[in-house]
Amino acid sequence: MKLNHFYKFLFYINLFTFLFILKIYANEDISERVKKLTLELRCMTCQNQSIYESEADFSNDIKKIVRAKIKEGKSDMEIKKFLSDRYGEYILFKPLFDYKNLFLWLFPFIMLVFGLFFILSKTRKK
Amino acid sequence: MKKLIVLTPLTLLFLICGFFIIYLTSDKDPNMPPSALLDKEMPFFKGVSLYNSNQIITSKELKDKKILINFFASWCVPCKIEHPLFFDLSENFSELYILGINHKDPQQEAIAYLNNEGNPYNFVAVDKDGSIALEFGVFGLPETFLIDNNGKIIFKFMGPLTKEIINNEIEPLL
């Protein structure tokens, strides 16, 4: 009987330890995501600093929001959209790949195609 | 075909140069990015009165009114500069609803500030945690928004308002 209690006790100890470790890992994962995401966001009140690097009041607010949104289960894209809907795309260091920025993203490739076409036509002539 | 091959890169080069010249010589201030909410519907918010915690205002109640929303705080020095201008606006445009949003300010200090400087607002809502400012994309004080009768944001200004801005940009919209 006593041995039974001992095993039960051991079981609960193991369970709590496992859950505790799981929680630590989950928090570390959230912190990593907050870091990664806030490094891609611009501090609007600073000079060329990311939200992660900045300790400004605005940046600390955004860090809190990003953490809360991650805990809510939102994806990185959803969080970026939430912020750019309010602060504009200026808050993102890397512009979104959408129809407004299509020219910006595709222009280097268009130039590359033109350049190749130009070089090919010149070399063929020679 | 030969001409086209020679002219296309040149035309593109001129177009790019032209774009950069226009962009660089324009009055765009990189520190003042355009508001993402301009020409969009006013975001939903709910604010408690600075003077009476039982009084609550929501954006829904403000529909069908022309509203000037001003984010301010007692600790914000530029807010003091623009503050007297709101008295002129409320005197000259009685139908304009001026809503003050007190941003991250201790209640007593906000009340003392309005006692000293005067209160030009029709309602002062408290934004203790900055959640209303977040919905409006505010990142520095003062910031002012003008909302038309349809609930659309038609004007936004970052920084302290001046008489010139009110005369040239706000009044024509009222």
Contacts between the chains, C-beta under 8 A, distances in Angstrom:
chain1	res1	chain2	res2	distance
A	44	B	33	7.6
A	44	B	139	4.3
A	44	B	140	7.6
A	45	B	139	5.8
A	45	B	140	5.7
A	57	B	104	7.9
A	58	B	139	4.9
A	58	B	140	7.4
A	61	B	130	5.6
A	61	B	134	7.2
A	65	B	134	6.9
A	84	B	36	6.7
A	85	B	36	6.2
A	86	B	36	6.1
A	86	B	37	7.0
A	86	B	43	7.9
A	86	B	134	6.5
A	86	B	135	6.8
A	86	B	136	7.4
A	86	B	137	3.9
A	87	B	36	6.2
A	87	B	137	4.7
A	87	B	139	6.7
A	88	B	33	5.4
A	88	B	34	6.5
A	88	B	35	6.7
A	88	B	36	3.7
A	88	B	137	7.0
A	89	B	36	7.5
A	90	B	33	3.9
A	111	B	12	7.5
A	114	B	8	6.5
A	114	B	9	6.4
A	114	B	12	7.2
A	115	B	9	7.8
A	117	B	5	7.6
A	118	B	5	6.1
A	118	B	9	6.3
A	121	B	5	5.5
